[in-house]
Amino acid sequence: MLNYIKSEFYRNINTKGNYIFLFGSIAFVIFINVALGLFAQSQVNFLYGNTKYSLSSFYTYMGLLILISIYLVSLIFGQEFKNSTLKNSIAFGISRSEIYLGKFLVEVVICTINLILISSAYVIAAYVMLEDSGIVYLKDFIHAIVACFPLLLVSMTAAHVFTSYLIMRV
């Protein structure tokens, strides 16, 4: 099973889709903070030009994790029929449970890395572009990310089960 997980990591690290998603998401969260910073500089009484608003708005929209996990699962499963890798894996003698668990573990690791990198880029952009409201809001942000990690796992599991069901039926 370890060889299968290694091959899944290799296959997913060497695809452009993961990098396009990651850098696109990082560019988007940087754009959000740049836009808030520009509005805060152009208007005198702009109430939302601080890290309190920026960080709290990021973790209040954690429902987007469900949509992001569906996209990431489709990225990982999307290349299965391109080179007949699923048929090759089954023909090689890898059981369906090993395929299922191997893909799921790879998805969780890739999604966790993406969450950490995107959240870090968001925090750095917020502190560079906006007025600092204090360390309390950064602590709340980190607590919210940690508290929403089970939601990420549940959404990854649901998307993985749904996608596996559709692919295994074919």
C-alpha positions as CSV (number, residue, x, y, z in Angstrom):
1,M,0.0,0.0,0.0
2,L,2.9,2.4,0.7
3,N,4.1,2.0,-2.9
4,Y,0.6,2.9,-4.1
5,I,0.5,6.0,-1.9
6,K,3.9,7.0,-3.2
7,S,2.8,6.6,-6.8
8,E,-0.4,8.7,-6.0
9,F,1.7,11.4,-4.5
10,Y,4.1,11.4,-7.5
11,R,1.2,11.5,-10.0
12,N,-0.6,14.3,-8.2
13,I,2.6,16.4,-7.5
14,N,3.4,16.3,-11.2
15,T,0.1,17.5,-12.5
16,K,-0.6,21.2,-13.3
17,G,-4.2,21.2,-11.9
18,N,-3.0,21.2,-8.2
19,Y,-0.6,24.0,-8.8
20,I,-3.1,26.1,-10.8
21,F,-5.6,25.6,-7.9
22,L,-3.1,26.5,-5.2
23,F,-1.6,29.6,-6.9
24,G,-5.0,30.7,-8.1
25,S,-6.3,30.6,-4.5
26,I,-3.3,32.3,-3.1
27,A,-3.6,35.1,-5.8
28,F,-7.3,35.5,-4.9
29,V,-6.8,35.8,-1.1
30,I,-4.0,38.3,-1.8
31,F,-6.2,40.2,-4.1
32,I,-8.9,40.4,-1.4
33,N,-6.5,42.0,1.1
34,V,-5.0,44.3,-1.5
35,A,-8.5,45.5,-2.4
36,L,-9.3,46.1,1.3
37,G,-6.1,48.0,1.8
38,L,-6.6,50.2,-1.3
39,F,-10.1,51.1,-0.2
40,A,-8.9,51.8,3.4
41,Q,-6.2,54.2,2.0
42,S,-8.7,56.0,-0.3
43,Q,-11.4,56.5,2.2
44,V,-11.0,58.1,5.6
45,N,-13.6,56.3,7.7
46,F,-13.4,52.9,6.0
47,L,-14.3,50.5,8.9
48,Y,-13.2,47.3,7.1
49,G,-9.5,48.2,6.5
50,N,-8.1,46.2,9.4
51,T,-7.0,42.7,10.2
52,K,-10.0,42.2,12.5
53,Y,-12.4,42.3,9.6
54,S,-10.2,40.5,7.2
55,L,-9.3,37.6,9.4
56,S,-12.8,37.2,10.8
57,S,-14.3,37.2,7.3
58,F,-12.0,34.4,6.2
59,Y,-13.0,32.0,8.9
60,T,-16.7,32.8,8.8
61,Y,-16.8,31.5,5.3
62,M,-15.5,28.0,6.1
63,G,-18.5,26.5,4.3
64,L,-16.4,27.0,1.2
65,L,-14.3,24.1,2.3
66,I,-17.0,21.8,1.0
67,L,-16.8,23.2,-2.5
68,I,-13.0,23.3,-2.4
69,S,-12.8,19.6,-1.3
70,I,-15.1,18.6,-4.2
71,Y,-12.8,20.4,-6.6
72,L,-9.6,18.8,-5.1
73,V,-11.2,15.3,-5.1
74,S,-12.1,15.8,-8.7
75,L,-8.5,16.9,-9.4
76,I,-7.1,13.7,-7.9
77,F,-9.7,11.4,-9.5
78,G,-9.8,13.3,-12.8
79,Q,-6.8,11.6,-14.4
80,E,-7.8,8.0,-13.7
81,F,-9.2,7.3,-17.1
82,K,-6.7,9.3,-19.0
83,N,-3.9,6.7,-18.9
84,S,-6.0,3.8,-17.6
85,T,-4.2,4.0,-14.2
86,L,-7.2,2.5,-12.3
87,K,-7.3,-0.5,-14.6
88,N,-3.6,-0.9,-14.3
89,S,-3.7,-0.8,-10.5
90,I,-6.4,-3.4,-10.3
91,A,-4.7,-5.6,-12.9
92,F,-1.5,-5.3,-10.8
93,G,-3.3,-6.8,-7.9
94,I,-4.0,-3.8,-5.7
95,S,-7.3,-4.3,-3.9
96,R,-10.1,-1.8,-4.1
97,S,-9.8,-1.0,-0.4
98,E,-6.1,-0.1,-0.8
99,I,-6.9,2.1,-3.8
100,Y,-9.7,3.8,-1.9
101,L,-7.7,4.4,1.3
102,G,-4.5,5.3,-0.7
103,K,-6.4,8.0,-2.7
104,F,-8.1,9.3,0.4
105,L,-4.9,9.7,2.4
106,V,-3.3,11.5,-0.5
107,E,-6.3,13.8,-0.8
108,V,-6.2,14.6,2.9
109,V,-2.5,15.4,2.9
110,I,-2.8,17.6,-0.3
111,C,-5.8,19.4,1.0
112,T,-4.2,20.0,4.4
113,I,-1.1,21.4,2.7
114,N,-3.2,23.7,0.5
115,L,-5.2,24.9,3.5
116,I,-2.0,25.8,5.4
117,L,-0.4,27.6,2.4
118,I,-3.6,29.5,1.5
119,S,-4.3,30.5,5.1
120,S,-0.7,31.6,5.6
121,A,-0.8,33.7,2.4
122,Y,-4.0,35.3,3.6
123,V,-2.6,36.2,7.0
124,I,0.6,37.6,5.6
125,A,-1.3,39.7,3.0
126,A,-3.6,40.9,5.7
127,Y,-0.8,42.0,8.0
128,V,1.1,43.7,5.1
129,M,-1.8,45.5,3.5
130,L,-4.1,46.3,6.5
131,E,-4.0,48.1,9.8
132,D,-3.1,45.7,12.6
133,S,-6.0,45.2,15.1
134,G,-4.0,43.0,17.5
135,I,-2.8,39.5,18.1
136,V,-6.2,38.4,19.5
137,Y,-7.7,38.1,16.0
138,L,-4.8,36.1,14.7
139,K,-5.3,33.7,17.6
140,D,-9.0,33.5,16.8
141,F,-8.1,32.8,13.2
142,I,-5.8,30.0,14.0
143,H,-8.3,28.5,16.4
144,A,-11.0,28.7,13.7
145,I,-8.8,26.9,11.2
146,V,-8.0,24.1,13.7
147,A,-11.7,23.9,14.6
148,C,-12.8,23.7,11.0
149,F,-10.3,20.9,10.2
150,P,-12.9,18.2,11.0
151,L,-15.3,19.9,8.6
152,L,-12.6,19.6,6.0
153,L,-12.2,15.9,6.7
154,V,-15.9,15.3,6.6
155,S,-16.3,17.2,3.3
156,M,-13.3,15.3,1.8
157,T,-14.8,12.0,2.9
158,A,-18.2,12.8,1.4
159,A,-16.7,14.0,-1.8
160,H,-14.4,11.0,-1.9
161,V,-17.2,8.5,-1.3
162,F,-19.4,10.1,-3.9
163,T,-16.6,10.2,-6.5
164,S,-15.4,6.7,-5.7
165,Y,-19.0,5.4,-6.1
166,L,-19.3,7.0,-9.5
167,I,-16.0,5.8,-10.7
168,M,-16.3,2.2,-9.4
169,R,-19.7,1.9,-11.0
170,V,-18.2,2.6,-14.5
